[in-house]
Amino acid sequence: MIDKFKKLNKKQKIIYISLISILLICLVLLCSIPISKVIQNNKIKNLIQQGKLKEISYKVSKVYENGLNADVVVTIASEQEIDCVIYKNSNNEDVVIYANNRNVVAIDYKMVDKNSYSFDANYKDGTSKTLTIDFEIPRIKGNYTLNNGIYVNEPEISIGFSKEKTRYMYLNENNNLVPGNWINGQKPENWYNYKEQNWANIYSESDGIDSYYVWIPRYCYKIDTTNSVAGNERMDVKFINTYNEYIDGETNQKTSWEELKKQGYQIPEAFKWGAQDTEYIVSNQLVDVIIPGYWITKYQLSELTSYIVDYASVVNMGNIEVSNVTVKSNETVPRYAYALNGIIEEEEPLSTSHIFKNVGEGAKVINVTALNANGEIIGSYTQDLVLEEPDRPDTRSFDQSTTFYVWWDEAGNEHNETPLNKPAPENWYKYSSGRWANIVSRNNGEETYYIWIPRYEYKLNSIKQRSEIRFVGIDVNKLNKNISTGYQIPEAFWWDNNGNGIEEEGEQLSGYWITKYQLSEASNHNRIDANLLAGSRLIRVKEITGSLINEAKSNNINMKFEYYLDGELMQDAIGEAENENYVFKNLNENTTYTINIILRNKDTNEFIGAVTKKIKTITPCEPNVEKFNKDVTYYVWYDNEGNEQRTPLTENPPSNWYDYSNNMWANIVTTNGGTETYFVWIPRYEYKLDGTVYPQKSIINFIGTNITKANNNISPGYQIPEAFWWDNNGNGTEEEGEQLSGYWITKYQLNG
């Protein structure tokens, strides 16, 4: 070959050398990629891992709708300069990210739930380290167990409910929903059975307000195409765990979410929770948490008059004295049970008083339950007491000689003879026993009453329509950032001294005086209240209470009530307040009305007191029964004794078929071939979850089909469940005309 090369002329030599060069270049190009990759992989696997990793973190930026994947930002930070980071993409291919000798590298990466991922960091000095992330989407796993032949997430009662104020509800042998133990006690054996459509119920009672809750376990759903047509959709529901898997209770066969999704199932948005708990903060950002279920409000027990119990309570020398227990019931009450913080202390036959001794300081919860001869609950009442005192009222701005302390003696008689320039009476106020500080200012025959509002922080409970408060000092404020979690301090406790609109040191108030009422020689004062409940076309007066009513009763005054609607007199009624259940009827839906109730002496027509309130009617959508076979379908309603009645769909609906203002939901039953199937109508609604605690509690508003995502007129902070959208054209986009006014859902099926 060499000899042959020597014989070539110069031109031939150049050509030959060029060909060899081209061949060498091609060989290098062909070999360089695999050789480089092999060298790089060997470098990662074989070099001693001497790099000191500072930290590795990741944050979930998006969780996909199926709840199994997430778009994750992985942040790698090191004390050493990073040359590059190598990882495998979703196709199992090596990807190289060059860091250009920086100390921090952020990678946008798609991760699958419950998988491990490795990231190899190569450092500038030639060392490397393998970093591993075990990724799982944030979730509260719950307890998905077999119960009465069906797998379902057990109700969560350990968080979010007061154990001293909440009881189990269960079906007794007469199939009535009755209260059991408090939730810090033993669960009833037959508390729930989702296979038989016996859903888990509890009720929480505080200060006379009783609320029912029902547990909604995590489920997926799809339109039951075999039994549905457009405008009359029915749902096929499967209870699933927080990994979105379904287990058949009879075969124990597990169905993955991938398969369920192929079958057309969806998961309601309500089963994602925008967490507020630091446990679910990743890289300083809150993430959505998958939840096993949530509690939803059903209705208030305060409508059940047989459960109404009342009593007086006083704190005296470290004891809580309960007395004057009364029960509004036709049943005989042979004994009462007295409980402190959810633990029954004593059952006393025929005793309407009890003393809890040496209870100590702090928050206390007392309960009195009336029992019948069989030990069953007739009624119950729970009351909160806080055995602590706020800051002393500041009276310096009042005229010390013409302003007087107001207090009441043991007989309930008012005293106001001591001026502010004298020492305050010993029993002027005691917040721990419910006696608030009052004063009265007298000037030229006019009297103005004031009450002291001590500084407090509060947390709203919109379901109960009231707030939970804690008395605090001026050292608890926004500046110090020491307000209790979930609480806030009203703006009224901040006085903007310099008018700059910024709360600064020294501008906090320990409390303030608010005017109660003004008395003149020719006027009377008002101390009366009414409990109102709105429906779609009515407003119901549930109860009228107040000290003036009690005074009228004690003086044997015949009372007369006048009911006004937007200034128009609608009705006069004669009788006692607790028997008043007047209803304003034939009203417009979704309309705010002003209700005014005046109490007068029937014999003299003398004005005794009045209460005025504004309230808005609701608008649930009317049930649609057009698609049911009228020959085999019946309206289901209940008579005064609670017995089920049926009326054929071929006839007009019964007048008491449903009444959402009175918590009566629309039900029907179909009969075919010996099989009876019950359905309940779910009207279109928007909802908002209380995200401050878990388990979730929802707040709902009934709405019409005109309120949609497309119109962007949903109430702020609310959303509409996906179940109220029927995708007519299957394009995955909610469009005009695809909104449902409601849908029928199967309650249970009876075989003949």
C-alpha positions in Angstrom: 0.0 0.0 0.0 2.9 2.4 0.8 4.7 1.6 -2.3 1.6 2.2 -4.4 1.1 5.5 -2.6 4.6 6.6 -3.5 3.9 6.1 -7.2 0.9 8.4 -7.2 1.4 12.0 -8.5 0.7 15.0 -6.4 -2.8 15.5 -7.6 -3.7 11.9 -7.0 -2.2 12.0 -3.5 -4.4 15.0 -2.6 -7.5 13.2 -3.8 -6.6 10.0 -1.9 -5.9 11.9 1.3 -9.2 13.7 1.0 -11.1 10.5 0.7 -9.4 9.1 3.7 -10.2 12.3 5.7 -13.9 12.1 4.7 -14.0 8.4 5.8 -12.4 9.3 9.2 -14.7 12.2 9.8 -17.8 10.0 9.0 -16.4 7.4 11.3 -16.0 9.9 14.1 -19.5 11.3 13.6 -21.0 7.9 13.6 -19.3 6.9 16.8 -19.2 10.1 18.8 -22.8 10.0 20.1 -22.8 6.5 21.6 -19.3 6.8 22.9 -20.1 10.1 24.6 -23.3 8.7 26.1 -21.5 5.6 27.4 -18.7 7.7 28.9 -21.2 10.0 30.5 -23.3 7.2 32.0 -20.2 5.4 33.3 -19.1 8.7 34.8 -22.3 9.0 36.7 -22.4 5.4 37.9 -18.8 4.9 38.7 -17.4 8.1 40.1 -17.2 8.5 43.9 -20.1 10.6 45.1 -18.3 13.4 46.9 -20.6 16.3 46.0 -22.3 17.8 49.1 -25.9 18.3 48.2 -27.5 21.3 49.9 -31.1 20.4 49.2 -33.6 19.0 46.7 -37.2 20.2 46.7 -40.2 20.0 44.5 -43.5 21.8 44.2 -46.7 20.5 42.5 -47.8 23.2 40.0 -50.8 21.2 38.6 -52.6 18.0 39.4 -54.4 16.6 36.3 -58.2 15.9 36.4 -57.7 12.2 36.7 -55.8 12.7 40.0 -53.0 10.4 39.0 -50.4 12.7 37.3 -48.9 16.1 38.1 -46.8 18.8 36.5 -43.9 19.1 39.0 -41.1 21.6 39.3 -38.0 19.9 40.7 -35.4 22.3 42.2 -31.9 21.0 42.7 -29.6 23.3 44.8 -26.0 22.5 45.8 -23.1 24.1 47.6 -21.0 23.1 44.6 -21.3 24.4 41.0 -23.3 22.1 38.9 -22.1 21.2 35.4 -25.3 19.4 34.3 -28.2 17.3 35.5 -29.3 14.1 33.7 -32.6 12.4 34.0 -34.9 10.2 32.0 -38.0 11.6 30.3 -41.4 9.9 30.0 -40.0 7.9 27.0 -37.1 6.6 29.2 -34.6 8.6 27.3 -31.7 10.4 28.9 -32.1 14.2 29.0 -29.2 16.5 29.8 -29.8 20.0 31.3 -26.6 22.0 31.3 -26.4 24.3 34.4 -23.5 26.4 33.1 -21.8 26.1 36.6 -24.8 27.5 38.5 -25.7 26.2 41.9 -29.5 25.9 41.3 -31.3 24.0 38.5 -35.1 23.9 38.1 -36.7 21.3 35.9 -40.3 21.1 34.8 -41.2 17.4 34.9 -44.3 15.3 34.6 -44.6 12.7 37.3 -47.0 9.8 37.8 -48.5 9.3 41.2 -46.7 6.9 43.6 -43.5 6.6 41.5 -39.7 7.2 42.1 -37.6 9.4 40.0 -33.8 9.8 39.8 -31.8 12.9 38.9 -28.0 12.7 38.4 -26.1 15.9 39.2 -22.6 16.2 37.7 -20.4 18.8 39.4 -17.8 21.0 37.9 -15.0 19.2 39.8 -15.9 15.9 38.1 -17.9 14.3 41.0 -21.5 13.4 40.8 -24.5 12.4 43.0 -27.7 10.6 42.3 -30.8 12.3 43.8 -34.1 10.3 44.2 -37.6 11.6 44.7 -40.4 9.3 45.8 -43.4 11.3 44.5 -47.0 11.0 45.6 -49.7 13.6 45.0 -50.9 15.1 48.4 -53.9 13.3 49.7 -55.8 12.4 52.8 -56.0 8.7 52.3 -59.0 8.0 54.6 -60.1 4.5 55.5 -61.5 2.8 52.4 -62.9 -0.4 53.9 -65.6 -3.1 53.3 -68.8 -2.1 55.1 -71.9 -4.2 54.8 -70.9 -5.6 51.5 -69.6 -2.4 49.9 -66.3 -0.6 49.9 -66.6 3.0 51.0 -64.5 5.7 52.7 -65.4 5.8 56.4 -66.8 9.1 57.7 -64.1 11.4 59.2 -65.3 12.7 62.6 -62.0 13.1 64.4 -61.4 16.6 62.8 -63.7 19.5 62.3 -66.5 18.7 64.8 -66.6 19.4 68.5 -66.7 16.1 70.3 -68.7 17.6 73.1 -71.4 19.0 70.8 -71.8 16.4 68.1 -73.6 13.1 68.2 -74.2 10.1 66.0 -77.5 9.7 64.3 -78.8 6.2 63.5 -81.9 4.4 62.5 -83.7 2.6 65.3 -85.9 -0.4 65.0 -88.8 1.8 63.9 -86.6 3.1 61.0 -86.5 6.6 62.6 -83.3 8.7 62.6 -82.5 9.2 66.3 -79.5 10.6 68.2 -77.0 8.4 69.9 -73.8 9.0 71.8 -71.5 12.0 71.4 -68.7 11.2 68.9 -66.2 10.9 71.7 -68.1 7.7 72.7 -68.9 4.4 71.0 -70.3 4.4 67.5 -73.7 2.7 67.0 -73.4 -0.6 65.2 -75.9 0.4 62.6 -74.6 4.0 62.2 -74.5 3.7 58.4 -74.9 1.1 55.5 -74.3 2.6 52.1 -75.3 -0.5 50.3 -78.8 -0.1 51.7 -78.7 3.7 51.1 -78.4 4.3 54.9 -76.0 7.2 54.8 -73.8 8.3 57.8 -75.5 11.1 59.7 -74.5 13.3 62.6 -75.9 16.4 64.2 -74.0 19.2 65.9 -75.9 21.2 68.5 -74.8 24.4 70.1 -76.7 27.2 71.9 -80.0 25.9 70.6 -79.0 25.6 67.0 -79.0 22.0 65.7 -77.6 21.1 62.3 -77.7 17.7 60.6 -74.8 16.6 58.4 -74.5 13.7 56.0 -71.2 12.2 54.9 -70.5 12.2 51.1 -67.8 9.6 50.5 -65.5 10.0 47.5 -67.2 8.7 44.4 -67.0 8.8 40.6 -70.1 9.0 38.4 -71.3 8.8 34.8 -74.6 9.2 33.1 -76.5 5.9 33.2 -77.2 5.8 29.4 -79.4 2.7 29.8 -81.9 4.7 31.9 -81.3 8.3 30.8 -82.4 10.6 28.1 -81.5 14.2 27.6 -83.4 16.3 30.2 -83.9 13.3 32.5 -80.4 12.1 33.4 -79.7 9.5 36.0 -76.3 8.8 37.5 -74.3 5.6 37.9 -72.2 6.1 41.0 -69.2 4.1 42.3 -67.5 4.8 45.7 -63.7 5.0 45.2 -60.6 5.4 47.3 -58.3 8.4 47.1 -56.2 6.6 44.5 -59.5 6.6 42.4 -59.7 2.9 42.5 -63.0 0.9 42.8 -63.1 -2.4 44.7 -66.2 -4.7 44.1 -67.5 -5.6 47.6 -68.6 -9.1 46.4 -65.6 -10.1 44.3 -62.9 -7.9 45.7 -61.9 -7.1 42.1 -60.1 -3.8 41.9 -60.8 -1.5 38.9 -58.1 1.2 38.2 -58.9 4.8 37.4 -57.6 4.3 33.9 -60.3 1.7 33.3 -63.0 3.7 35.0 -62.2 6.7 33.0 -62.4 4.7 29.8 -65.9 3.7 30.9 -66.8 7.4 31.1 -66.7 8.0 34.8 -65.9 11.4 36.3 -64.9 12.7 39.7 -66.7 15.8 41.2 -64.4 18.8 41.8 -65.7 18.8 45.4 -63.3 16.0 46.3 -60.3 18.3 45.9 -59.5 20.5 48.8 -57.5 23.7 48.6 -55.6 23.0 51.8 -54.9 25.6 54.4 -52.9 23.2 56.7 -49.1 23.5 56.7 -48.9 19.8 56.3 -49.8 20.2 52.7 -47.5 23.1 51.8 -44.8 22.1 49.3 -42.0 24.5 48.6 -43.9 27.3 50.4 -46.9 26.9 48.2 -50.3 25.4 49.0 -51.5 22.6 46.9 -54.8 20.8 46.2 -55.3 17.8 48.4 -57.3 14.7 47.3 -59.9 14.0 50.1 -61.8 10.8 50.9 -65.1 12.6 51.4 -66.8 15.6 53.1 -69.7 16.6 55.3 -72.7 18.5 53.8 -75.4 20.3 55.8 -78.8 18.7 55.5 -81.1 20.8 57.7 -81.5 22.2 61.2 -82.9 20.2 64.1 -84.3 23.4 65.7 -87.5 22.8 63.6 -88.1 19.6 65.7 -90.0 21.1 68.7 -89.7 17.8 70.6 -86.0 18.4 70.9 -86.2 21.9 72.4 -84.7 22.1 75.9 -83.9 25.3 77.8 -82.2 26.1 81.1 -80.3 28.8 83.0 -76.6 28.5 83.9 -74.5 30.6 86.3 -70.8 30.3 87.2 -70.2 30.8 90.9 -67.0 30.1 92.8 -65.6 27.7 90.2 -68.9 25.8 89.9 -71.4 25.8 87.1 -75.0 25.9 88.4 -77.7 24.7 86.0 -81.3 25.4 87.0 -84.8 25.9 85.7 -84.7 23.2 83.1 -87.8 23.3 80.9 -88.8 21.0 78.0 -91.3 21.9 75.2 -92.7 18.5 74.6 -95.9 16.6 75.2 -93.9 13.6 76.5 -93.4 12.9 80.2 -89.8 13.7 81.3 -88.9 11.4 84.2 -85.1 12.2 84.3 -82.4 14.4 82.9 -78.8 13.7 81.9 -76.2 16.4 82.6 -72.9 16.4 80.7 -69.7 18.4 80.9 -67.5 18.5 77.8 -69.3 15.6 76.3 -69.1 13.3 79.3 -72.3 12.5 81.2 -71.7 13.4 84.8 -75.0 12.3 86.3 -78.6 11.3 85.4 -81.0 12.7 88.0 -84.6 11.5 88.2 -87.1 14.4 88.1 -84.3 17.0 88.9 -84.4 20.2 86.9 -81.1 21.5 88.4 -77.5 20.3 88.7 -74.1 21.7 89.9 -70.9 20.9 88.1 -68.3 21.3 90.8 -64.7 22.6 90.6 -64.7 22.8 86.8 -61.6 25.0 86.6 -60.8 27.8 84.1 -61.1 27.8 80.3 -63.7 26.9 77.8 -66.5 24.6 79.0 -69.4 22.9 77.2 -72.4 21.9 79.2 -75.3 19.8 78.0 -78.7 18.9 79.4 -80.7 16.1 77.8 -84.2 15.1 78.6 -84.9 11.4 78.6 -88.1 9.4 78.5 -88.9 6.3 80.5 -87.1 4.1 77.9 -83.9 6.2 78.1 -84.6 7.7 74.7 -83.7 11.4 74.0 -86.6 13.8 74.0 -84.6 16.9 73.6 -81.1 18.4 74.2 -79.5 21.7 74.6 -75.7 22.6 74.6 -74.2 25.8 75.9 -70.6 27.2 75.8 -69.1 29.0 78.7 -65.7 30.6 78.9 -64.4 30.9 82.4 -62.1 33.9 81.9 -62.4 37.7 81.9 -61.5 40.2 79.2 -59.9 43.6 79.9 -61.9 45.9 82.2 -64.3 48.3 80.4 -62.9 51.9 79.9 -65.4 54.5 81.2 -63.2 57.6 81.1 -65.0 59.3 78.2 -68.3 59.5 80.0 -69.5 62.1 82.4 -68.7 60.5 85.7 -71.6 62.0 87.6 -74.5 61.6 85.1 -73.6 58.1 83.9 -74.5 55.0 86.0 -73.5 51.3 86.2 -76.3 49.0 85.1 -76.7 45.6 86.7 -79.4 43.1 87.7 -80.0 41.3 91.0 -80.8 37.7 91.5 -84.5 38.3 91.0 -83.7 39.9 87.6 -84.5 43.5 88.7 -82.5 46.2 87.1 -80.3 48.5 89.2 -78.7 51.7 87.9 -78.4 53.9 90.9 -74.5 54.0 91.3 -72.7 56.7 89.3 -69.3 56.1 87.6 -67.5 58.3 90.1 -68.2 55.7 92.7 -66.7 52.2 93.0 -68.4 49.7 90.6 -70.9 47.3 92.2 -69.4 43.9 92.9 -71.7 42.2 90.4 -71.6 44.9 87.7 -70.4 42.4 85.1 -68.9 38.9 84.8 -68.3 37.8 81.2 -67.6 34.2 82.3 -71.1 33.9 83.5 -72.8 35.8 80.7 -73.2 39.2 82.4 -71.9 41.9 80.1 -71.0 45.4 81.3 -73.8 47.9 80.8 -74.1 51.6 81.7 -76.8 54.2 81.2 -76.3 57.9 80.5 -79.1 60.3 81.6 -79.4 63.8 80.2 -82.5 66.1 80.3 -85.0 63.2 80.7 -83.4 61.1 78.0 -81.7 57.8 78.8 -79.1 56.1 76.5 -78.0 52.6 77.3 -74.6 51.3 76.3 -72.9 47.9 76.4 -69.2 47.2 76.4 -67.8 45.1 73.6 -64.4 43.7 74.8 -61.6 43.1 72.2 -62.0 39.7 70.6 -60.9 37.6 67.7 -63.6 35.7 65.8 -64.0 32.9 63.2 -67.2 32.9 61.1 -69.2 29.7 60.9 -71.5 30.5 58.0 -73.3 27.1 58.3 -74.5 28.0 61.8 -75.0 31.7 60.9 -72.9 32.8 63.8 -69.3 33.3 64.9 -67.0 31.8 67.4 -65.2 34.4 69.5 -62.3 34.5 71.9 -61.5 37.5 74.2 -58.0 38.8 73.7 -55.8 41.7 74.8 -54.4 44.6 72.8 -51.1 42.6 72.5 -52.9 40.3 70.1 -53.1 42.1 66.7 -52.1 42.1 63.0 -48.7 43.7 63.7 -47.6 40.9 66.1 -49.1 38.3 63.8 -50.3 36.3 66.8 -54.0 36.1 66.0 -55.2 32.5 66.3 -55.3 30.4 63.1 -58.4 31.0 61.1 -59.5 33.9 63.3 -59.5 37.6 62.6 -60.0 40.8 64.7 -62.8 43.2 63.7 -61.7 46.5 62.3 -63.8 48.2 65.0 -60.9 47.5 67.5 -58.5 49.7 65.5 -58.6 53.5 65.8 -56.6 55.1 63.0 -55.1 58.0 65.1 -53.1 59.7 62.3 -55.6 58.9 59.5 -53.0 57.2 57.2 -55.1 54.0 56.8 -52.4 51.8 58.2 -52.7 50.0 61.5 -49.7 50.9 63.7 -48.5 50.4 67.2 -50.6 52.1 69.8 -53.8 52.2 67.7 -55.4 49.1 69.1 -58.5 49.3 71.3 -59.1 47.1 74.3 -62.9 47.4 73.6 -65.6 50.0 72.8 -69.0 51.0 73.9 -72.0 50.5 71.6 -75.4 52.1 72.0 -78.1 49.5 73.0 -81.1 51.7 73.0 -82.4 55.1 74.0 -85.2 55.6 76.5 -87.3 58.8 76.8 -90.2 59.5 79.1 -92.7 58.8 76.2 -91.0 55.8 74.5 -90.5 52.1 75.1 -87.5 50.0 74.4 -87.3 46.9 72.2 -86.0 43.6 73.4 -87.5 41.0 71.0 -86.1 38.6 68.4 -87.5 36.3 65.7 -86.1 33.2 63.9 -86.9 33.3 60.1 -86.5 30.7 57.5 -86.9 31.4 53.7 -88.2 29.1 51.0 -88.6 29.6 47.3 -91.9 31.4 47.5 -92.4 31.8 51.3 -90.9 33.0 54.5 -91.6 31.1 57.7 -91.6 32.7 61.2 -90.2 29.9 63.3 -90.0 31.4 66.8 -90.3 34.8 68.5 -88.4 35.3 71.7 -87.2 38.0 74.0 -87.2 39.4 77.5 -90.2 41.6 76.8 -92.2 38.5 75.9 -91.2 36.8 79.1 -92.2 40.0 81.0 -95.6 40.0 79.3 -96.2 36.4 80.2 -95.2 37.0 83.8 -97.7 39.9 84.0 -100.5 37.8 82.4 -100.7 40.2 79.4 -102.7 39.0 76.4 -100.4 39.4 73.4 -101.1 40.2 69.8 -98.7 39.9 66.9 -98.8 42.0 63.7 -96.9 40.7 60.7 -95.7 43.2 58.1 -94.2 42.5 54.7 -92.5 45.5 53.1 -94.6 47.8 55.2 -98.0 46.1 54.4 -99.9 44.5 57.3 -100.5 40.9 56.4 -101.9 39.3 59.6 -102.9 39.7 63.2 -102.3 36.7 65.5 -103.2 36.2 69.1 -101.3 33.8 71.3 -98.0 33.0 72.9 -94.7 33.5 71.0 -93.5 29.9 70.9 -96.8 28.9 69.2 -96.4 31.4 66.4 -95.6 29.9 63.1 -96.9 32.5 60.6 -96.0 32.0 57.0 -95.7 34.8 54.3 -96.9 33.0 51.2 -97.0 33.6 47.4 -93.8 35.5 47.3 -91.4 36.1 44.4 -88.4 33.8 44.1 -84.9 35.2 44.7 -86.2 38.4 46.2 -85.2 40.3 49.4 -88.1 41.2 51.7 -88.3 43.2 54.9 -90.2 41.5 57.7 -91.5 43.5 60.6 -93.2 41.9 63.6 -94.8 44.1 66.2 -95.9 42.8 69.6 -98.9 44.7 71.2 -101.1 44.3 74.2 -104.3 42.8 72.8 -106.6 44.5 75.3 -105.1 48.0 75.2 -103.1 47.8 71.9 -100.1 49.2 73.7 -96.8 48.8 71.9 -94.6 46.3 73.7 -91.8 45.6 71.2 -90.8 44.9 67.6 -88.3 43.2 65.5 -87.3 44.0 61.9 -85.2 41.8 59.6 -84.4 41.4 55.9 -84.3 38.0 54.3 -84.1 36.6 50.8 -86.2 33.9 49.2 -84.3 31.0 47.6 -84.9 29.5 44.1 -84.6 25.8 43.8 -85.4 24.4 40.3 -88.7 22.5 39.9 -88.4 18.7 39.6 -88.8 17.4 36.0 -90.8 14.2 35.9 -91.8 14.3 32.2 -89.5 11.4 31.1 -90.8 8.9 33.7 -93.5 6.4 32.8 -96.5 7.9 34.5 -98.4 4.6 34.7 -95.7 3.1 37.0 -94.4 6.2 38.8 -95.6 7.9 41.9 -95.0 11.0 43.9 -93.8 10.1 47.4 -94.8 12.2 50.3 -95.4 11.9 54.1 -98.4 12.5 56.2 -98.4 14.3 59.6 -97.4 11.0 61.4 -94.5 10.5 59.1 -96.1 7.6 57.1 -95.2 7.3 53.5 -97.9 8.1 50.9 -98.0 7.8 47.2 -99.8 9.7 44.4 -99.7 8.6 40.8 -97.9 10.8 38.3 -101.1 10.8 36.3 -102.6 13.1 39.0 -101.6 16.5 40.1 -98.6 16.6 42.6 -99.6 16.6 46.3 -99.5 20.0 47.9 -96.9 18.7 50.4 -94.8 16.7 47.9 -91.7 18.9 48.6 -90.9 22.1 50.4 -87.2 23.0 50.3 -87.8 25.8 52.8 -89.0 23.2 55.3 -86.2 20.7 54.3 -88.6 18.3 52.4 -86.9 17.1 49.2 -88.8 15.9 46.2 -89.0 12.1 46.0 -90.6 9.6 43.5 -90.8 5.9 43.2 -91.1 3.7 40.0 -92.6 0.2 40.1 -92.0 -2.3 37.4 -92.1 -6.0 37.5 -92.1 -6.2 41.2 -89.1 -3.9 41.6 -89.5 -0.5 43.2 -86.8 2.2 42.7 -86.8 5.4 44.7 -85.3 8.7 43.3 -84.6 12.0 44.9 -84.4 15.3 42.9 -81.1 17.2 43.2 -81.9 20.8 42.2 -79.2 22.9 40.5 -76.9 24.6 43.0 -73.6 26.3 43.5 -71.4 25.5 46.4 -68.4 26.7 48.4 -66.3 24.5 50.7 -65.1 25.7 54.1 -61.3 25.2 53.5 -60.1 26.2 56.9 -60.5 22.8 58.4 -61.0 19.2 57.4 -63.4 17.5 57.0 -65.1 19.8 54.6 -68.5 21.4 55.1 -70.2 22.9 52.1 -72.4 26.0 51.8 -74.9 25.8 48.9 -77.2 28.2 47.1 -80.0 27.0 44.8 -79.7 28.6 41.3 -81.2 28.5 37.9 -79.8 27.4 34.6 -79.0 31.0 33.7 -76.1 30.9 36.2 -73.2 29.2 34.4 -69.5 29.2 34.0 -69.9 30.6 30.5 -71.9 33.6 31.8 -69.4 34.1 34.6 -72.1 34.9 37.0 -71.5 32.3 39.7 -71.3 33.8 43.2 -67.7 34.8 44.2 -65.9 31.8 45.7 -68.6 29.3 44.6 -68.6 26.6 41.9 -71.2 24.5 40.1 -70.8 20.7 40.2 -70.1 19.1 36.9 -73.1 16.8 37.3 -75.3 19.8 36.3 -73.8 19.9 32.8 -74.9 17.5 30.0 -72.4 17.6 27.1 -74.9 17.3 24.3 -72.4 17.4 21.4 -69.6 15.6 23.3 -67.0 18.3 22.5 -66.0 18.7 26.2 -67.0 22.4 26.3 -69.9 23.7 28.3 -72.1 25.6 25.9 -75.5 27.4 25.9 -78.4 25.0 26.4 -76.3 22.2 28.0 -77.1 23.3 31.6 -79.3 21.0 33.7 -81.9 22.4 36.1 -81.3 19.3 38.2 -81.2 15.6 38.0 -82.7 12.5 39.6 -80.5 10.2 41.6 -81.3 6.7 42.8 -81.9 6.4 46.5 -82.4 2.7 46.8 -84.1 -0.2 45.1 -86.6 -2.6 46.7 -87.2 -6.0 45.2 -90.6 -7.6 45.4 
